[in-house]
Amino acid sequence: MKSLLYLVVTFIFVLLLNGCGDTSDEEALYRLEKLRAEAQKAEERLSIKPELASESDLRAVIEKHKEVVQYFKENFAQIQEQEDVSESEIYASNLAGQSLLNAGRLYLRLDDTAQAIESLEEFENIFKYNPQQQKMAWLQLSVLFDSQGNAEKVESIYNKLIEAYSPPIDSAGRPDMDILGLPHDLAAYFHGVQNQEKARLYTQKAIDYYNQLRNDYPETPAWTAATRLLAETYRSTDQPRAAVDLLLTVVDSTGTVSRGAMMLAAETFFDDLGKPDSAIKYYRKVLDYGIDSLYAPTAMIQLGSALLRKERYQEARQVLDQLLGLEYASEHHPLAQRMIAVSYEEQGQYNQARDAYTAIIEKYPTHSIAYETYLYLPEFFEKQGKKQLSDQWYNRAEAFFMDMRTGYARKTVGAAAQEYLARLYIKYEQWNDAVKALKRLAEDYGDFRFAGDAYLRIGAIFQNRLNQLDSARIYYQKQIDVYPGLRPSELAMQSIETL
């Protein structure tokens, strides 16, 4: 009897232990969900009037997201060592992973690139059951390292993405375009940073990659996408005719060349083969499908460029005016407006050109094209022999850049304003003012891409314009010390050798 009683008591005790364990897991998940909900609510409050959110508001939300991540690390650490995890554990991992991504995104709103990178890099160390979130973290990191000119990091991340998400095709043959384009982008990246050895290496890898996908997934959406990317890779290796021939084999279900392929074929005719008439033909074919398609705005911009090349100014303006009337294509409007201004200027219709240029700075004051327009307008009037107007617009441009720098301190818009102020001084050979502007760019906006070669440019001014070689050496060395390993720093080292 005593033995039986002992067994019953032991059984109940074990049940209680198991029950307590389940409750503990449930409580941990509940607590994580609650923390995550609080972070989301705090972020939603910011979205009501995002322009009014202060730095302290943003940092407060970041701290809430970091609470979620920290709680997950402390209470779900065991899943990092497990081969098999439960659905609830994966759910918990996704909650915390999203908070870590949100923290990185909010750091970027603060232009705190260093903290954004730290947050995004942490993802790989904590989460291994969040493939989609990991992809987002890596892609964002590649953009940030690209903006810093860190080729080694960009290369590493691209290769990790290509390997981790291979093949980037689902069971229905649909491609993951975030990944599919990376082999081409990696080759293009090294072409862009003038590393020809790696550019050749990754170009061949891209060709092999896309040919393999075409062989493995014939007549699927992945085949179509791989064909277009292969054509783009051929273009980058000076094989435009092969690219066009390949693109014209990409047909849709009706047997017609697909719009995406036509767009790329037209671009190849225009940019690589110097055949604007053929480009015009294919861009018009794309637009025959209707101007409400995703391809239409880009087709209209490029058709306008081809028509301008052929000096068919009125036709070009008709297309560009039509684009300006498309509300959904607002991101293309500044460029279309500038093309209209250029068309009038090329025809010698200077009053219309002036009105079109000033419309840019009135309608799109924070856009880079407005900055470029301010930089250009003094020259525009100078070319017409209007010295007084040229001087007035020089002063207006200088004041505009200074105002934007002040109004958007520690923001990308402000950093761009400081960069363009330096360009204005350099363009008009105001060398001492240029040095001051570049020093301020480097000191106040050192984390922004505009500042990556500021010290190099200061050194070049001292060496080549002011003939102050000792000062040139100081700033070349600053470039090397502050931005080690970047291309401008390599150029600074070469410049020191010429002093």
Buried (B, 14 or more C-beta within 10 A) or exposed (E): EEEEEEEEEEEEEEEEEEEEEEEEBEEBBEEBBEBBEBBBEBBEEBEEEEEEBEEEBBBEBBEBBBBBBEBBBEBBEEBBEEEEBEEEBBBBBBBBBBBBBBBBBBBBBBBBBEBBBEBBBBBBEBBBBBEEBBBBBBBBBBEBBBBBBBBEBBBBBBBBBBEEBEBBBEEEBBBBEBBBBBBBBBBBBBBEBEBEEBBBBBBEBBBEBBEEBBEBBEEBBBBBBBBBBBBBBBBBBEBBEBBBEBBBEBEEEEEEBBBBBBBBBBBBBBBBBEBBEBBBBBBBBBBEBEBEEEBBBBBBBBBBBBBBBEEBBEBBBEBBBBBBEBEEBEEBBBBBBBBBBBBBBEEEBBEBBBEBBBBBBEEBBBBBBBBBBBBBBBBBBBEBEBEEBBEBBBEBBBEBBBEBBEEBBBBBBBBBBBBBBBBBBBBBEBBEBBBBBBBBBBEBBBBBBBBBBBBBBBBBBBBEBBEBEEBBBBBBBBBBEBBEEBBBBBBBEEBBEEE
